[in-house]
Amino acid sequence: QVQLVESGGGLVQAGGSLRLACAASGRTFSDVAMGWFRQAPGKERDIVAGISRSGLNTYYADSMKGRFAISKDNAKNTVYLQMNSLKPEDPAVYFCAAARTLYNDLPTAPTAYDYWGQGTQVTVSS
């Protein structure tokens, strides 16, 4: 089992930055790949970014490339999502998730993830 708790969401002006954090307990980060997803009202839950167990592979959705950065601290069992240049289309509930995978694999589909946090709201004012 993995328990995930997100933090760091809130209200920010367009062009601003936020850093989300996801603290995990249970299994360690060396056992799971981690992903950040987001879901806006009436829309599907889509991947934002992911990082493999090894930390060597990362993935970003096209609209996040160059603006968002995912990282993890294995000693703290925490994964981060640095979000810069936030846009009016970025507001959503952001979820972190963990997937039991091979060492360098990095799934992007929500169905591949086994554990989910409760989500944190990100709001962007224009």
C-alpha positions in Angstrom: 0.0 0.0 0.0 1.0 3.6 -0.7 -0.7 6.6 0.9 -0.3 9.9 -1.0 -0.9 13.3 0.3 -0.7 16.4 -2.0 -0.1 19.9 -0.9 0.8 23.3 -2.4 -2.3 24.1 -4.5 -3.9 27.5 -4.3 -4.8 30.6 -6.2 -2.1 32.3 -8.4 -2.2 35.0 -11.0 -1.6 34.0 -14.7 2.1 33.9 -15.3 2.8 33.0 -11.7 4.2 29.8 -10.2 3.2 27.1 -7.7 5.1 24.1 -6.4 3.0 21.0 -5.6 4.3 18.4 -3.3 3.2 14.8 -2.8 4.3 12.9 0.3 4.2 9.2 0.2 4.1 6.6 3.0 4.1 2.9 2.8 6.2 1.7 -0.1 9.2 3.8 -0.9 9.7 5.7 -4.1 12.2 3.2 -5.2 9.3 0.8 -5.8 7.0 3.0 -7.8 6.8 5.4 -10.7 5.1 8.7 -9.8 2.8 10.8 -11.9 1.0 14.1 -11.6 -2.5 14.2 -13.3 -5.1 16.9 -13.5 -8.8 17.0 -13.9 -10.9 20.0 -14.7 -14.7 20.0 -14.3 -16.4 17.9 -17.0 -13.1 16.7 -18.4 -11.1 13.5 -18.2 -8.2 13.0 -15.9 -5.0 13.6 -17.9 -1.4 13.1 -17.2 0.7 16.3 -16.6 4.1 14.8 -15.8 5.7 11.6 -14.6 9.0 10.2 -13.3 10.2 6.7 -13.3 11.3 4.6 -10.4 14.9 5.2 -11.4 14.4 8.9 -11.8 16.1 8.7 -15.2 13.0 9.0 -17.3 10.5 11.9 -17.1 7.5 12.6 -19.2 5.6 15.9 -19.8 2.3 16.5 -21.6 3.0 18.7 -24.6 1.3 21.8 -23.1 3.5 21.5 -20.0 6.9 21.2 -21.7 9.1 24.1 -20.7 6.8 25.3 -18.0 6.5 22.4 -15.5 9.2 20.3 -13.9 8.8 17.1 -11.9 11.3 15.9 -9.4 11.6 13.6 -6.5 13.4 13.3 -3.2 13.8 9.7 -2.3 15.1 10.5 1.1 11.9 12.4 1.9 9.6 10.1 -0.2 8.2 13.2 -1.8 7.6 14.1 -5.5 7.3 17.7 -6.6 5.7 19.5 -9.5 7.1 23.0 -10.1 4.6 24.9 -12.2 5.8 28.1 -13.9 4.1 30.5 -16.3 0.7 29.3 -15.3 -2.1 29.9 -17.8 -5.8 30.4 -17.5 -6.3 26.9 -18.9 -4.3 25.3 -16.2 -6.8 25.3 -13.3 -7.9 21.9 -12.2 -7.6 19.5 -9.3 -4.1 18.1 -9.5 -3.6 14.5 -8.3 -0.4 12.6 -7.6 -0.4 8.9 -8.3 2.0 5.9 -7.9 2.4 2.9 -10.2 4.1 -0.4 -9.5 6.4 -0.7 -12.6 9.6 -1.9 -13.9 12.6 0.2 -13.0 12.7 2.5 -16.0 9.1 2.3 -17.1 6.9 5.4 -17.0 3.2 4.8 -17.7 1.1 7.7 -18.8 -2.4 6.3 -18.6 -4.4 6.9 -15.4 -5.4 3.2 -15.4 -1.8 2.2 -15.0 -1.6 3.8 -11.6 -2.4 1.9 -8.5 -2.5 4.5 -5.8 -3.9 8.1 -5.8 -3.9 11.1 -3.6 -7.0 13.1 -2.7 -6.0 16.0 -5.0 -5.2 19.7 -4.6 -7.0 22.5 -6.3 -5.0 24.9 -8.5 -6.8 28.1 -9.5 -5.3 30.7 -11.9 -6.7 34.2 -12.1 -6.4 36.2 -15.3 
